[in-house]
Amino acid sequence: MEGVFLLSLVALTSAGALAYAARRGRALPVAALRPAVLRALECLGLTAVFFGANLLVGALVSGLVRAATPLFVSLYLSTDVSLLVLSALQALVFQHWLAARRGR
């Protein structure tokens, strides 16, 4: 039920954004939807890759600090939800950097 509610919210705000753009004389072409969805999926995949890499590096650093010093660094520090948000930001920056390099 929560998933349906969240997807409904996203659909409503997307429809509102489309209507707003159309009223301002900036209607979005339907042909541009497919490339936009593909870029969004690319960004989602990059987010997953960066999140996994960040978790792995966090676990390695935590283990190294535990082994090399008397300090205790918890693995839970690298499982905070903010790491997922930062990974998404990394993915967005990386995707735009790649697009600039490709000339898109």
Residue pairs with C-beta under 8 A, 6 or more apart in sequence:
18 28
21 27
21 28
22 28
39 95
42 95
43 88
43 91
43 92
43 95
44 91
46 90
46 91
46 94
46 95
47 84
47 87
47 88
47 90
47 91
49 91
50 87
50 88
50 90
50 91
50 94
51 83
51 84
51 87
54 78
54 83
54 86
54 87
54 90
55 78
55 79
55 83
58 75
58 77
58 78
58 83
59 75
59 78
61 73
62 73
62 74
62 75
62 77
62 78
65 71
65 73
66 72
66 73
